[in-house]
Amino acid sequence: MWNNNRVSRRAFILLAVFVAAVSSARADNVPQGPKLLLNAQRLRRLKRDRERKTVRWANFENRVNTVADSPERGFELALYYAITGDEARGREAVKWALGHNSTRQSLLVLDWCAPLLSEDQKKKLAVVPLSIVNQLGFQDTRNIWFRAIASGADLGSPDEAALRPRFDWLRGGGYRNAEELYALCELIYAARAASHTDLRETDAHFFSILPQLLLLSAKPRELSSPPWMMHIAALALIAIDPNLPSSQFLQSWALEDSQTLREGPGVAYELLWADPYLPGVGYQNMDTWVDDEHGQLFARASWEPDSCWISISAKGVEQENCPPAWQTEAATFGHLTLIPMTDRCTEIPHLTNHNDSVLVWKLKAGEKIIHGKGKDQHSSEADTAGIWHPGANVEGRVCMAAH
């Protein structure tokens, strides 16, 4: 049943209505203390930032004190209250949430400012309207889970079948949409806290390299000066599993001094997620290419801001700062040699370094390649982007199969 998108959508809408009803009935039983995003460890770090008057705390406090018309005002005031216990700011957050139609922020206020809420206010915030679009995105699903957790309802475990179309979209390059990637991070936290379910288990390998994909998919100008939401999504992604090698590379990039947000709506998010105590390894030590096994290749010649950057997928080819001949001649991207199949046959070089790799491209999706010596011939296929991945032992002459 869940493979039918229309049925899935209707079921989620009914689920949202059910949650609202349960929320009202259980308002008196909502336990005290933050449950959304702010675990005990994160709260301790945030309070430490305040005590030490760190740059991020100073930037955040200045925004709370000076930008009363912030579009993220409810979130900012509620976070300030959660860290400081300042009831005046907490009551401002409640007033803002009751007067604005912002589902996510209202639910954070419901959770973080619970000690300040009357029963009537709890009920009003618990039934804040959910905006359900034709196909559930991560933002919609996140809001459903936020409501359940903040109001004390029980959604059980996430229905992975209903989320499958969105995860397929994510693997196909959707992670380059910073707003949806950030919403996914919040959803992962919510599901893990409420049901001890890790949504990353749907594709463990993909999520293990997702921080690396995010970094290498960034165009040169984004790498040196990323949009604030991309910066915040990176910080939230790191916090999900900071021990991943790819997370540690992303950590060193995201915490560069030049990226510190000093104004704008990202200031509160950076305080929430940026943890300088997490391990980091210089991203300049990371391979300058990644193939995600879902038909996408990202590569850059170096980490310099003017280096050649490419993206090859079933959707097409993108490039910045690359020489004209890179598509017709063998090109090097760090330890990767990328060979275009401009003739029926080409030569695969002998690799002397085990870190080196070769990819052949400019093939049709699924096109067959014949390789081997004498009678020992083997057949392989290109992926959906027309890229073929020779094994480590493949070298010498390889040809497209005769049609």
Residue, then its C-alpha position, 0 to 999 in steps of 0.5 A: m500500500w505504501n508504494n502508492n504516493r497518494v495513499s501515503r500522502r492521505a495516510f500522513i494527513l490522517l496521522a497528523v489529524f490523529v496526532a493533533a487529537v492525541s496532543s489535546a488529550r495528553a497535554d497534561n502529561v507532557p514531561q518537562g525539559p527539551k526533547l527536540l534537538l536539545n539533549a543534555q550534552r548539547l545544552r551543557r555546551l551551549k551554556r558553556d558558550r554563554e559562560r565563556k562569552t564565545v564569539r558565537w554566543a556574542n553574535f547570537e545574544n546581539r541578534v536576540n537583543t537587536v533584531a526584533d523583526s527576525p523571521e526566526r524570532g520564535f526559534e531564537l527567543a526559545l533557544y535563548y530561554a532554554i540556555t539562560g532561563d530568562e523567563a521574559r525572553g521565554r514569554e516573548a517566544v510564546k507570544w510570538a509563536l501564538g501570533h505567527n503561522s510558523t509550524r516548526q518554530s511554534l513546536l520548538v517553542l511548545d517544547w523548549c518553553a513548556p514550563l512557561l505555558s498555560e494549558d490553553q497555550k499548550k493546546k493552541l500550539a499543539v494544533v498549529p496547522l501542518s502544511i502538507v504538500n502533494q508529496l511529503g518532503f523532509q520538512d513536512t515529515r519533520n514537522i509531523w514528528f516535531r508535533a508528536i514529540a512536543s505534545g507527547a503523542d506516540l507515532g511509533s517508528p517512521d514508515e520507511a516505505a512512505l519515505r522511500p521516494r524522498f530518499d531516492w530523490l536525496r540519493g539522486g542529488g537532492y542533498r544539494n538542496a540545503e533546506e531539505l538536507y537540513a530538515l532531514c537532519e532534524l528529522i533524523y534527530a527527532a526519529r532517533a530521540a522518539s523511537h530509537t530508529d536511525l533513518r540512515e540505516t535505509d542506506a548506510h553506505f550512502f549516509s557514511i559518505l554524505p558529508q564527503l558528497l556535500l563537500l565535493s558537490a560544492k562549486p568552487r565559489e560555494l566552497s569558499s563562501p557557502p550560502w548560510m543554509m548550506h553551512i548550517a546543514a553541514l554543521a547539523l550533518i556533522a553532529i549526527d555522527p561526528n566520528l565518521p571520517s567524512s564528518q571529520f573532514l566536513q568539520s574542519w571545513a565548516l569551522e573555518d573562521s571565515q565561515t563564522l556567521r556574524e549576522g542574519p538568521g543563521v547566527a542562532y543555528e550556528l550556535l546550536w550546531a557548531d561544536p568546536y570540541l568535535p574531532g576534525v581532520g583537514y579537508q585538504n587531506m581528503d580525496t578530491w573526487v567521489d563517486d556515490e554509486h548512484g550515477q554521480l561523480f564529483a571531482r576537483a583538481s585541487w582545493e584551490p578556489d580556482s581549481c577545475w571542478i566537475s559534476i557528471s550524472a545522468k542529468g548532464v555535465e557541469q564544470e567550472n574553471c576547467p581547460p577546454a580539452w578536459q572532455t576530450e582528453a584524459a584529465t587528472f583530479g587528485h588520485l583519479t584519472l578520468i578517461p573519455m571514451t571518444d573512440r570504440c577502444t581506449e587504453i587503461p593505464h597501469l596503476t602503480n599507486h594503490n590510491d590511484s583510480v581510473l574511470v571511463w566516461k562518455l558512454k551510454a547508460g548501461e553500455k557494455i565494455i569488453h576487457g581482458k586478454g586473449k580468450d579471457q574476455h570479460s563484460s562490464e556495464a557503464d552506470t546510469a551516468g555513462i561512467w564505467h568503473p574498471g576494477a583495480n586489475v583492469e588495464g590495457r585495451v578495453c572496447m565497447a561491445a559491438h552492436 
